[in-house]
Every structure is written in C-alpha cells, then in structure tokens.
Amino acid sequence: QSQLVESGGGLVQPGGSLRLSCAASGFTLSLYAVGWFRQAPGKEPEGVSCISVSGGGLNYADSVKDRFSVSRDNAKNTVYLQLNNLKPEDTAVYYCAAQSLVKYTSVRAMCTSVPRDEYDFWGQGTQVTVSS
C-alpha cells in the first residue's frame, strides 16, 4: 500500500536537535512536493517547511527559517527535516504530506495553508517535545 511514515521525534532539551524522516513506500516520493506541518494541543495546524519536486524550491515558516532545514534523498525515497536550536514552542506533532504536480502551485502556498484534501498522502505524525 502507499504510505508515508514519519520518524525521529522524541524528547529534547531547549537548544537541542532532532532529525525527522518522512519515508514513502508504495509510491515514488520524488514525483511529489513534500510539506512538513505541525500541530500543538489547542492550536491550529501550521506549515513548517516545504520542498519542491526538484528539491530546488524551499520554504520555511518565519519562526523556524534560521533553525530548520528540509532536504530530500531520492535514492532512499525519503524527505528529512533537520530541527536545530529547538525551543519549547516547537513542541507539537509533526506531519509530512505529499502533493502531486496536479495540485502543486508553489512551496510557499503549501506552507502558508493546510487544506488537507489538497494532499495525496499524509503520515501518521511524530511527536516532538522540547522541555527542560
């Protein structure tokens, strides 16, 4: 079956780092733009970082742009999100989602809204908790 699976979350102290993975099975992730989203309890979901099909288009939320980095490894059918200098306000469930070129407009559009039905696949999420 076609599936996205996030991994790499966990508990980390403020200032620490994590690397999240978004691994696809049953389809070729390199044919899709990929977005990372997060949702904290009681808050609306927000876009964190998105990457184009080619990997040449990148977008970051203002709150993370100097701390997070998105990349993709087509040989591993995986997209990564490197989280550095983590802050308590980064605590959330992090999701990845894949969008085909039929729906894709821009990485900025992907990251500034979260219309769930515009994405072909969603992962189950991985918890990131930043606390001392």
C-alpha positions, -999 to +999 in steps of 0.1 A: +000+000+000+010+036-005+022+051+028+041+079+044+058+072+078+074+099+099+101+090+124+128+107+145+107+126+171+113+125+208+120+145+239+148+170+237+160+199+258+158+235+246+187+242+222+189+205+212+184+190+177+164+163+160+162+149+125+128+139+113+124+115+084+094+111+061+097+078+043+075+067+014+065+032+005+044+021-024+050+052-045+078+074-057+082+104-034+105+122-059+074+128-080+057+148-052+063+181-035+065+175+003+054+196+032+061+194+069+033+206+092+028+206+129+000+209+154+003+217+191-026+210+215-053+236+213-037+253+183-044+253+146-021+233+123+007+253+107+031+248+078+067+244+089+087+237+058+081+226+022+102+213-006+095+212-043+097+181-065+131+190-078+144+200-043+153+234-056+123+252-041+123+256-003+101+274+021+102+279+059+079+294+084+093+327+098+095+311+132+119+283+121+137+296+090+171+300+106+168+268+126+152+241+105+164+226+072+145+204+047+161+181+022+153+150+002+172+118-007+155+103-037+176+071-035+161+065-001+126+077-011+128+100+019+125+136+029+141+149+060+136+178+084+165+188+105+155+207+136+182+227+153+182+250+183+148+237+194+125+258+216+096+248+238+072+264+213+083+239+188+066+212+208+039+196+185+031+166+165+049+169+132+034+155+100+046+152+065+024+153+034+029+147-003+014+167-031+014+157-068+021+182-095-016+182-105-023+201-073+010+219-067+014+256-072+043+267-051+062+258-019+051+290-003+014+281-010+020+247+005+034+261+037+010+290+043-022+270+044-031+234+053-060+222+032-059+185+040-077+174+009-051+190-014-025+164-005-023+129-018-007+113+013-003+121+050+018+104+075+007+095+110+028+121+127+057+120+151+058+138+185+084+164+192+086+176+228+110+203+238+113+207+276+138+211+303 
